[in-house]
Amino acid sequence: MANHLELLNELQQLDKVPSLERLRAAQKRRTQQLKRWAVYEKEMQNKKRKAEKRRNANHATAMEAKRHVSFAASVALLEASARNDPEEVRYLLKNNVSPDLCNEDGLTALHQCCIDNYEEMVKIMLNRGASVNAKDNELWTPLHAAATCGHAGLVKVLIQHGADLLTVNSDGNMPYDLCEDDPTLDIIETAMANRGITQEMINETRASVERRMMGDIQELLTEGEDVNHHDSQGATLLHIAAANGYVQAAELLLEGGARMDLRDTDGWQPLHAAACWGQMHVAELLVSHGASLNAKTFLEETPIDLCEDEEFRAILLDLKHKHDIIMKSQLKHKTSLCRRTSSAGSRGKVVRRASLSDRHNLRVKEYETEAIVWRGGREGGREEQEKETDQENSHPINTTGTTVTAPVNCCYCDVETSRTNKRLSREVVGHTSSQNGTAE
């Protein structure tokens, strides 16, 4: 850019030129200034950008030196097992990583290897002390997984390492219940026979869980605790008994005051759980105690909607039909009770009318008694006999043995009463006059 002296000299020269020339010179000078300023600004921005890059690079280098990516030991072991990487698994186990570490579902590396049929990995795990009877959140053991998948070789390895043949998962199934592969099933049944397992032992093992639950329930009832307590998922003891088909436990809970209308976090009642898991006997028990087959979950599902077994669904529909019939009969029963109540009220009115008639007849009899006293004993006795005869004739003869009462005519009673009073007054006057004549 031009310095101050150059600008002064240029101004002196411009004073001598016309205005148009001065204007052109000013525009030219301004254009030069803008170009120079743009170049200067660009250079400054480049310098600033380079400085920021150097600063960011230094910061990134420092952060990179501090940054480390790490995973939980359970994640690393499960990932290596899923990749079937024996070397990494051995490395992790040598570095004191527990072979029984599990994920959020309770699944261990041994479970995963049994599902994927990695026999070498299973042997490595077992030799490093992995639990052969480890259970996930649904109580599945590695033997359950191997038997379900039909991995005969893994089943042999697990049995050799002492796998429990009678362990029961949350659905009440043992490993041989889930095995559909015949060779694998033969291996399991042979091992059960070699261990001396009988059907009684199998039944005893299946019922042991329900017995333990019943013992816990009885203890709660003895201590006066609430049997309607909700767990973290909102389920009650009755939900658990219904889902597992524990009929005796459900009966004990119902006797202890367990409610059937309580819902879990999904809006399920115990009857929904029984219908979903096909527990027919528990469902019938709950319905017999008043559980509603029309109850809906938060997704508008009834127990019948959740039932997948067609035979069980037909039974639930039949129970619903019977329940509807019972409700209709109860409504009819209530209606008949109301009618009887109204008829009883009308009968009360009849009784009150009869009571009024009785009171009127009593008044008539009092008048007649006074007349007998005034007229004397003989005449009164004769008239009394005549009245009794008239009354006997007025009563109709009932051949059925029941008494028929003649209707009371109030007008007739009033006329007779007036006649009796007039006759009594005449007799009294005549009797008085005769006494006066005798005295004279």
C-alpha positions as CSV (number, residue, x, y, z in Angstrom):
1,M,0.0,0.0,0.0
2,A,1.1,3.6,-0.7
3,N,2.6,5.6,2.2
4,H,1.5,9.0,3.4
5,L,3.9,11.1,1.3
6,E,2.9,9.4,-1.9
7,L,-0.7,10.1,-1.2
8,L,0.0,13.8,-0.6
9,N,1.9,14.2,-3.8
10,E,-0.9,12.4,-5.7
11,L,-3.4,14.8,-4.2
12,Q,-1.4,17.9,-5.3
13,Q,-1.3,16.5,-8.9
14,L,-5.1,15.7,-8.8
15,D,-5.9,19.3,-7.9
16,K,-4.7,20.4,-11.4
17,V,-6.8,17.9,-13.4
18,P,-10.5,18.0,-14.2
19,S,-13.1,16.4,-11.9
20,L,-13.7,13.4,-14.2
21,E,-10.0,12.5,-14.1
22,R,-9.9,12.9,-10.3
23,L,-12.9,10.5,-10.0
24,R,-11.3,7.9,-12.2
25,A,-8.1,8.1,-10.3
26,A,-10.0,7.6,-7.0
27,Q,-11.8,4.6,-8.3
28,K,-8.5,3.1,-9.5
29,R,-6.9,3.7,-6.2
30,R,-9.8,2.1,-4.4
31,T,-9.7,-1.0,-6.5
32,Q,-6.0,-1.4,-5.8
33,Q,-6.7,-1.1,-2.1
34,L,-9.4,-3.7,-2.1
35,K,-7.2,-6.2,-4.0
36,R,-4.3,-5.7,-1.6
37,W,-6.7,-6.1,1.3
38,A,-8.1,-9.3,-0.1
39,V,-4.6,-10.7,-0.5
40,Y,-3.7,-9.7,3.0
41,E,-6.8,-11.2,4.5
42,K,-6.3,-14.4,2.7
43,E,-2.7,-14.7,3.9
44,M,-3.9,-14.1,7.5
45,Q,-6.6,-16.8,7.2
46,N,-4.0,-19.2,5.9
47,K,-1.7,-18.5,8.8
48,K,-4.6,-18.9,11.3
49,R,-5.7,-22.2,9.7
50,K,-2.2,-23.6,9.8
51,A,-1.9,-22.6,13.4
52,E,-5.2,-24.3,14.3
53,K,-4.1,-27.4,12.5
54,R,-0.9,-27.6,14.4
55,R,-2.7,-27.0,17.6
56,N,-5.4,-29.7,16.8
57,A,-2.7,-32.1,15.8
58,N,-0.9,-31.7,19.0
59,H,-4.1,-32.1,21.0
60,A,-5.1,-35.2,19.1
61,T,-1.7,-36.7,19.7
62,A,-2.0,-36.1,23.4
63,M,-5.5,-37.5,23.5
64,E,-4.5,-40.5,21.4
65,A,-1.8,-41.2,23.9
66,K,-4.4,-41.2,26.8
67,R,-7.2,-43.0,25.0
68,H,-7.7,-46.8,25.5
69,V,-10.6,-49.0,24.2
70,S,-11.5,-51.7,26.7
71,F,-14.4,-54.3,27.0
72,A,-15.7,-56.1,29.9
73,A,-14.2,-59.5,30.5
74,S,-17.5,-61.3,30.0
75,V,-18.0,-59.5,26.6
76,A,-14.5,-60.5,25.5
77,L,-14.9,-64.1,26.5
78,L,-18.3,-64.5,24.9
79,E,-17.1,-62.8,21.7
80,A,-14.1,-65.0,21.5
81,S,-16.3,-68.1,22.1
82,A,-18.8,-67.1,19.5
83,R,-15.9,-66.7,17.0
84,N,-14.6,-70.1,18.0
85,D,-11.2,-68.7,18.8
86,P,-9.5,-71.2,21.1
87,E,-6.2,-69.2,21.3
88,E,-7.9,-66.0,22.6
89,V,-10.1,-68.0,25.0
90,R,-7.0,-69.7,26.4
91,Y,-5.3,-66.3,26.7
92,L,-8.3,-64.9,28.6
93,L,-8.6,-67.8,30.9
94,K,-4.9,-67.7,31.7
95,N,-5.3,-64.1,32.7
96,N,-7.7,-65.1,35.4
97,V,-10.9,-64.4,33.5
98,S,-13.7,-66.5,35.0
99,P,-15.2,-69.1,32.5
100,D,-18.6,-68.7,34.2
101,L,-19.0,-65.0,33.3
102,C,-22.4,-64.3,31.7
103,N,-24.3,-61.6,29.8
104,E,-27.5,-59.9,30.8
105,D,-29.5,-63.0,29.9
106,G,-27.4,-65.3,32.1
107,L,-25.8,-66.9,29.1
108,T,-22.3,-68.2,29.7
109,A,-19.6,-69.0,27.2
110,L,-20.3,-72.7,27.7
111,H,-23.9,-72.2,26.8
112,Q,-22.9,-70.4,23.6
113,C,-20.4,-73.1,22.6
114,C,-23.1,-75.8,23.2
115,I,-25.5,-73.9,21.0
116,D,-22.9,-73.5,18.2
117,N,-21.5,-77.1,18.5
118,Y,-17.9,-76.0,19.3
119,E,-16.7,-79.2,20.9
120,E,-13.1,-78.1,21.3
121,M,-14.2,-74.9,23.0
122,V,-16.5,-76.8,25.4
123,K,-13.6,-79.1,26.4
124,I,-11.3,-76.0,27.0
125,M,-14.0,-74.4,29.2
126,L,-14.7,-77.5,31.2
127,N,-11.0,-78.2,31.7
128,R,-10.6,-74.6,33.0
129,G,-13.3,-75.2,35.6
130,A,-16.4,-73.9,33.9
131,S,-19.6,-75.0,35.7
132,V,-21.3,-77.8,33.7
133,N,-24.6,-77.1,35.3
134,A,-24.6,-73.3,34.9
135,K,-28.1,-71.8,34.5
136,D,-29.3,-68.8,32.6
137,N,-32.2,-66.6,33.4
138,E,-34.7,-69.2,32.3
139,L,-32.8,-72.0,34.1
140,W,-31.4,-73.6,31.0
141,T,-28.2,-75.5,31.5
142,P,-25.6,-76.3,28.7
143,L,-27.1,-79.8,28.6
144,H,-30.5,-78.3,27.8
145,A,-29.0,-76.4,24.9
146,A,-27.0,-79.3,23.5
147,A,-30.0,-81.7,23.8
148,T,-32.3,-79.2,22.1
149,C,-29.9,-78.7,19.2
150,G,-29.3,-82.5,18.9
151,H,-25.5,-82.2,19.4
152,A,-24.8,-85.8,20.4
153,G,-21.0,-85.3,20.8
154,L,-21.5,-82.4,23.2
155,V,-24.1,-84.3,25.2
156,K,-21.6,-87.1,25.7
157,V,-18.9,-84.6,26.9
158,L,-21.3,-82.9,29.3
159,I,-22.5,-86.1,30.7
160,Q,-18.9,-87.3,31.2
161,H,-18.2,-84.1,33.2
162,G,-21.2,-84.8,35.5
163,A,-24.1,-82.8,33.9
164,D,-27.3,-83.1,35.9
165,L,-29.8,-85.2,33.8
166,L,-32.8,-84.2,36.0
167,T,-32.4,-80.4,36.1
168,V,-35.6,-78.6,35.3
169,N,-35.8,-75.3,33.4
170,S,-38.4,-72.5,34.0
171,D,-40.9,-74.3,31.6
172,G,-40.7,-77.5,33.7
173,N,-38.7,-79.4,31.1
174,M,-35.7,-81.7,31.6
175,P,-33.0,-82.2,28.9
176,Y,-34.6,-85.4,27.6
177,D,-38.0,-83.6,27.3
178,L,-36.5,-81.1,24.8
179,C,-34.5,-83.6,22.8
180,E,-36.0,-84.6,19.4
181,D,-32.9,-86.2,17.9
182,D,-33.2,-90.0,18.4
183,P,-29.4,-90.7,18.7
184,T,-29.0,-87.9,21.2
185,L,-32.1,-89.0,23.1
186,D,-30.7,-92.6,23.3
187,I,-27.5,-91.2,24.8
188,I,-29.4,-89.3,27.5
189,E,-31.7,-92.2,28.3
190,T,-28.8,-94.6,28.5
191,A,-27.0,-92.3,30.9
192,M,-30.2,-92.0,33.0
193,A,-30.5,-95.8,33.2
194,N,-26.8,-96.1,34.2
195,R,-27.3,-93.6,37.0
196,G,-30.4,-95.6,38.3
197,I,-32.9,-92.8,37.6
198,T,-36.5,-94.0,37.8
199,Q,-39.8,-92.5,36.9
200,E,-40.5,-91.9,40.6
201,M,-37.3,-89.9,40.8
202,I,-38.3,-87.9,37.8
203,N,-41.8,-87.1,39.2
204,E,-40.2,-86.2,42.6
205,T,-37.8,-83.8,40.9
206,R,-40.6,-82.2,38.9
207,A,-42.7,-81.7,42.0
208,S,-39.9,-80.5,44.2
209,V,-40.0,-76.9,42.9
210,E,-43.7,-76.6,43.6
211,R,-43.3,-78.1,47.1
212,R,-40.6,-75.5,47.9
213,M,-42.9,-72.8,46.6
214,M,-45.7,-74.1,48.8
215,G,-43.4,-74.1,51.8
216,D,-42.5,-70.5,51.2
217,I,-46.1,-69.6,50.8
218,Q,-47.1,-71.3,54.0
219,E,-44.3,-69.5,55.8
220,L,-45.6,-66.2,54.5
221,L,-49.1,-67.0,55.6
222,T,-48.0,-68.0,59.0
223,E,-46.1,-64.8,59.5
224,G,-49.0,-62.8,58.2
225,E,-47.1,-61.4,55.2
226,D,-48.8,-60.2,52.0
227,V,-49.1,-62.8,49.3
228,N,-49.9,-60.2,46.7
229,H,-46.5,-58.6,46.7
230,H,-45.2,-57.6,43.2
231,D,-41.7,-58.4,42.0
232,S,-39.5,-56.2,39.7
233,Q,-41.7,-57.2,36.7
234,G,-45.0,-56.7,38.5
235,A,-45.7,-60.4,38.8
236,T,-47.2,-61.9,42.0
237,L,-46.9,-65.4,43.4
238,L,-50.1,-66.3,41.7
239,H,-48.7,-65.2,38.4
240,I,-45.7,-67.5,38.9
241,A,-47.9,-70.4,40.0
242,A,-50.2,-69.9,37.0
243,A,-47.4,-69.7,34.5
244,N,-45.7,-72.9,35.8
245,G,-48.9,-74.9,36.3
246,Y,-48.6,-75.2,40.1
247,V,-52.2,-76.1,40.9
248,Q,-51.7,-76.8,44.6
249,A,-49.7,-73.7,45.1
250,A,-52.4,-71.7,43.3
251,E,-55.0,-73.2,45.6
252,L,-53.0,-72.3,48.7
253,L,-52.6,-68.8,47.5
254,L,-56.3,-68.4,46.7
255,E,-57.1,-69.7,50.2
256,G,-54.7,-67.2,51.6
257,G,-56.3,-64.2,50.0
258,A,-54.4,-63.9,46.7
259,R,-56.1,-61.5,44.3
260,M,-56.7,-62.6,40.7
261,D,-57.2,-59.1,39.2
262,L,-53.6,-57.9,39.9
263,R,-51.6,-57.0,36.8
264,D,-47.9,-57.1,36.0
265,T,-46.0,-54.5,34.0
266,D,-47.6,-55.8,30.7
267,G,-51.1,-55.7,32.1
268,W,-51.3,-59.5,32.5
269,Q,-53.4,-61.1,35.1
270,P,-52.7,-64.7,36.4
271,L,-55.2,-66.1,34.0
272,H,-53.4,-64.6,31.1
273,A,-50.2,-66.3,32.2
274,A,-52.0,-69.7,32.6
275,A,-53.5,-69.4,29.1
276,C,-50.3,-68.3,27.4
277,W,-48.3,-71.2,28.8
278,G,-51.0,-73.8,28.4
279,Q,-51.7,-74.5,32.0
280,M,-55.2,-75.9,31.7
281,H,-55.8,-77.0,35.2
282,V,-54.7,-73.7,36.7
283,A,-56.9,-71.8,34.3
284,E,-59.9,-73.9,35.2
285,L,-59.1,-73.3,38.9
286,L,-58.9,-69.5,38.4
287,V,-62.1,-69.3,36.4
288,S,-63.9,-71.3,39.1
289,H,-62.8,-68.7,41.6
290,G,-64.1,-65.9,39.5
291,A,-61.3,-64.9,37.2
292,S,-62.6,-63.0,34.2
293,L,-62.0,-64.5,30.7
294,N,-62.8,-61.0,29.3
295,A,-59.9,-59.3,31.1
296,K,-57.6,-57.5,28.6
297,T,-53.9,-56.7,28.8
298,F,-52.4,-53.3,27.9
299,L,-52.4,-54.6,24.3
300,E,-56.1,-55.4,24.4
301,E,-55.5,-59.2,24.6
302,T,-57.8,-61.6,26.4
303,P,-56.7,-64.9,27.9
304,I,-58.3,-66.7,24.9
305,D,-56.3,-64.5,22.5
306,L,-53.0,-65.5,24.2
307,C,-53.8,-69.2,24.0
308,E,-52.0,-70.9,21.2
309,D,-53.2,-74.5,21.7
310,E,-56.4,-75.1,19.9
311,E,-57.7,-77.7,22.3
312,F,-57.0,-75.5,25.3
313,R,-58.7,-72.6,23.4
314,A,-61.8,-74.6,22.9
315,I,-61.9,-75.4,26.7
316,L,-61.5,-71.7,27.5
317,L,-64.4,-70.8,25.1
318,D,-66.5,-73.5,26.7
319,L,-65.7,-72.1,30.2
320,K,-66.6,-68.6,28.9
321,H,-69.9,-69.9,27.6
322,K,-70.8,-71.5,30.9
323,H,-69.8,-68.4,32.8
324,D,-72.1,-66.3,30.6
325,I,-75.0,-68.7,31.3
326,I,-74.4,-68.5,35.0
327,M,-74.4,-64.7,34.9
328,K,-77.6,-64.7,33.0
329,S,-79.2,-67.0,35.5
330,Q,-78.1,-64.8,38.4
331,L,-79.7,-61.8,36.7
332,K,-83.0,-63.7,36.4
333,H,-82.7,-64.8,40.0
334,K,-82.4,-61.1,41.0
335,T,-85.4,-60.2,39.0
336,S,-87.5,-63.0,40.6
337,L,-86.5,-61.8,44.0
338,C,-87.7,-58.3,43.2
339,R,-91.1,-59.6,42.1
340,R,-91.5,-61.6,45.3
341,T,-90.7,-58.5,47.3
342,S,-93.4,-56.5,45.5
343,S,-96.0,-59.3,46.0
344,A,-95.2,-59.4,49.7
345,G,-95.9,-55.7,49.9
346,S,-99.3,-56.2,48.3
347,R,-100.0,-59.0,50.8
348,G,-99.3,-56.6,53.6
349,K,-102.0,-54.4,52.3
350,V,-104.5,-57.3,52.3
351,V,-103.6,-58.0,55.9
352,R,-104.2,-54.4,56.8
353,R,-107.6,-54.4,55.2
354,A,-108.6,-57.6,57.0
355,S,-107.5,-56.0,60.3
356,L,-109.8,-53.1,59.7
357,S,-112.7,-55.5,59.1
358,D,-111.9,-57.3,62.3
359,R,-112.0,-54.1,64.2
360,H,-115.4,-53.2,62.7
361,N,-116.8,-56.7,63.6
362,L,-115.5,-56.3,67.1
363,R,-117.4,-53.0,67.5
364,V,-120.6,-54.7,66.2
365,K,-120.2,-57.5,68.7
366,E,-119.9,-54.9,71.5
367,Y,-123.2,-53.3,70.5
368,E,-124.9,-56.7,70.4
369,T,-123.5,-57.5,73.9
370,E,-125.0,-54.2,75.3
371,A,-128.3,-55.1,73.7
372,I,-128.4,-58.5,75.4
373,V,-127.7,-56.9,78.8
374,W,-130.6,-54.4,78.4
375,R,-133.1,-57.0,77.1
376,G,-132.5,-59.6,79.7
377,G,-131.0,-63.0,79.9
378,R,-133.9,-65.1,78.3
379,E,-134.6,-62.9,75.4
380,G,-131.0,-62.3,74.9
381,G,-130.2,-66.0,74.9
382,R,-132.9,-66.6,72.3
383,E,-131.7,-63.9,70.1
384,E,-128.1,-65.1,70.6
385,Q,-129.2,-68.6,69.4
386,E,-131.0,-67.1,66.4
387,K,-127.9,-65.1,65.5
388,E,-125.6,-68.1,65.8
389,T,-128.0,-70.0,63.6
390,D,-128.0,-67.2,61.1
391,Q,-124.2,-67.1,61.1
392,E,-124.0,-70.9,60.6
393,N,-126.4,-70.6,57.6
394,S,-124.4,-67.6,56.3
395,H,-121.1,-69.6,56.3
396,P,-120.8,-71.9,53.2
397,I,-119.9,-75.5,53.7
398,N,-116.4,-76.2,52.4
399,T,-115.9,-79.8,51.4
400,T,-112.1,-79.4,51.2
401,G,-111.7,-79.0,54.9
402,T,-110.6,-75.4,54.8
403,T,-112.5,-72.5,56.4
404,V,-114.2,-70.1,54.1
405,T,-115.0,-66.7,55.6
406,A,-118.0,-64.7,54.3
407,P,-117.2,-61.2,53.2
408,V,-118.0,-58.5,55.6
409,N,-120.6,-55.9,54.4
410,C,-119.9,-52.7,56.3
411,C,-123.1,-51.0,55.2
412,Y,-125.1,-54.0,56.4
413,C,-123.4,-53.7,59.8
414,D,-124.2,-50.1,60.1
415,V,-128.0,-50.7,59.3
416,E,-128.2,-53.5,61.9
417,T,-126.5,-51.4,64.5
418,S,-128.9,-48.5,64.0
419,R,-131.9,-50.9,64.2
420,T,-130.6,-52.5,67.4
421,N,-130.1,-49.1,69.0
422,K,-133.7,-48.0,68.1
423,R,-135.1,-51.2,69.5
424,L,-133.1,-50.9,72.7
425,S,-134.3,-47.3,73.2
426,R,-138.0,-48.4,72.8
427,E,-137.6,-51.2,75.2
428,V,-135.9,-49.0,77.8
429,V,-138.7,-46.4,77.5
430,G,-141.5,-49.1,77.8
431,H,-139.8,-50.7,80.8
432,T,-139.5,-47.3,82.5
433,S,-143.1,-46.4,81.9
434,S,-144.3,-49.7,83.3
435,Q,-142.3,-49.2,86.4
436,N,-143.8,-45.8,86.9
437,G,-147.4,-47.2,86.5
438,T,-146.8,-49.8,89.1
439,A,-145.4,-47.3,91.5
440,E,-148.5,-45.2,91.1
